[in-house]
Amino acid sequence: MSNPRPRLVVLGGGFAGTLAAGRLSRRAAITLVNPRPHFVQRTRLHQLAAGNHEATENYRKLLGKGVELLVDTATRIESDTRTVRLGSGRAIQYDYLLYAVGSTATRRSTVPGVEEFAYPIAEYEHARHLRNTLANTDRDAVVTVVGGGLTGLETASELAEQGRRVRLVCRVVGPTLTENTRRAVRERLSALRVEVVERARVTRVGPDGLALEDGTVLPSAVTVWTGGFGVPELARSSGFSTDSVGRMLTDETLTSIDDERVVAAGDCASPSGDPLRMACQSALPLGVVAADTILSRIAGEEPAKLDVGFNGVGVSLGRRSGVVQLHRRDDTPTDRTFTGRTAAFLKDLGLKSAMAGLRTEALWPGTVRFFRGGRHPVDATVPAEENVR
Ligand SMILES: Cc1cc2nc3c(=O)[nH]c(=O)nc-3n(C[C@H](O)[C@H](O)[C@H](O)COP(=O)(O)OP(=O)(O)OC[C@H]3O[C@@H](n4cnc5c(N)ncnc54)[C@H](O)[C@@H]3O)c2cc1C
């Protein structure tokens, strides 16, 4: 007979974990383990760095009744005894585990000097550190943003709009964008007086600048490194099967291929080894699917297979402009792109809707719906670490 109120442990209170906790809150006793006492809106970390948004939200507004928040860090999952070991020394037990630990900055860079002198922006503490550093840096000093992915474009634009002297160093501007969208991005960067150094490969970062492969040396007071996302090592170090990046390998119901009691969602999940792009836009529906998989198991039913649809990619280019590239549900781009203030409005609306979705699911579990009808895997031409957003 199935347990009427199973113990569920959710590791990671980001978009996927928080949404899933809300969805499951009426059917299970839930403990959400997260290292911080507040929710972090990673989608606004470039704004936190620029000083125009706090990028946090009170969990009280986002967690359903009956979800207990445990401020701690999981250090090991022991699936044979269904135990999670925590940084504090505590251990908690589960009937079902949701693995939703998200992503981080790329694991240690091989470029000399990056770890010592460059500022990452993938996590809350990184963005705060960068904001504090910028507050103590002369406003005329050059700030270099390395990486032409969406996070690099958003960070460069946000800082430039605030009057900073910004240089963007990258191999290509917006590798995942269409030519149309890229053109609009370039125009905006030029209007913001961002100096773009393209087809560049950084070979060394120092305290006052960086060196490129062709021998060019660029002075830089602050260097921001946005070279893609990695994922926490927890799944791999706990003995679970992972993909090459370290995401937990699951089947199409998001269940770990090693353990039916463990389900993964968000940036740290790799369904069939063919992961969706790392994005809030993927994490939310994956949170729903993971929660529904657990609900089906509790009810003794067969869980449904993953069916997630996309609608586009939004990039803010400062507060007053942006680009929104519309996609088909299978995540392939169309040739329609919104630009300027309309795009800035749509992008911000998308971020607000994501937060509204978390609040709604906490209040009325099971009500949030997402696009279906096309799960398309990553663009094989883009390196895994850069396939974000
Ligand atoms: C600057 C920036 C801008 C972005 N903009 C966009 C955007 O516009 N649109 C978009 O779709 N995506 C965007 N993203 C990407 C998006 O934020 C992530 O893809 C999304 O947050 C992933 O959600 P998640 O729930 O998988 O993980 P996360 O939101 O990363 O949450 C994971 C949580 O797990 C916690 N955790 C980690 N390890 C442990 C552990 N061992 N024990 C317990 N808890 C742990 C983390 O601290 C975190 O709180 C952006 C990212 C950045 C950095």
The ligand as an ORCA input file, in Angstrom:
! r2SCAN-3c Opt
* xyz 0 1
  C      22.590     36.807    -15.344
  C      21.651     35.705    -15.781
  C      20.532     36.037    -16.549
  C      19.644     35.032    -16.946
  N      18.546     35.369    -17.703
  C      17.693     34.420    -18.111
  C      16.548     34.750    -18.899
  O      16.320     35.902    -19.213
  N      15.706     33.748    -19.278
  C      15.931     32.458    -18.933
  O      15.115     31.583    -19.318
  N      17.013     32.091    -18.189
  C      17.895     33.044    -17.778
  N      18.985     32.701    -17.025
  C      19.214     31.277    -16.695
  C      18.305     30.887    -15.526
  O      18.487     31.763    -14.445
  C      18.601     29.463    -15.090
  O      18.590     28.630    -16.215
  C      17.545     29.022    -14.084
  O      17.681     29.785    -12.901
  C      17.645     27.539    -13.780
  O      16.677     27.222    -12.822
  P      16.930     25.985    -11.838
  O      15.750     25.908    -10.951
  O      17.346     24.809    -12.613
  O      18.202     26.408    -10.970
  P      18.567     27.685    -10.119
  O      17.641     28.811    -10.373
  O      20.020     27.877    -10.347
  O      18.322     27.197     -8.628
  C      19.061     26.149     -8.052
  C      19.093     26.335     -6.551
  O      19.735     25.200     -5.969
  C      20.640     25.645     -4.988
  N      21.666     24.620     -4.763
  C      22.797     24.402     -5.476
  N      23.502     23.392     -4.933
  C      22.788     22.972     -3.864
  C      23.007     21.964     -2.890
  N      24.099     21.173     -2.929
  N      22.094     21.804     -1.905
  C      20.978     22.578     -1.868
  N      20.733     23.556     -2.764
  C      21.630     23.743     -3.747
  C      21.177     26.936     -5.575
  O      21.822     27.737     -4.600
  C      19.883     27.560     -6.113
  O      19.204     28.271     -5.107
  C      19.896     33.678    -16.587
  C      21.003     33.366    -15.790
  C      21.879     34.359    -15.387
  C      23.048     33.998    -14.517
*
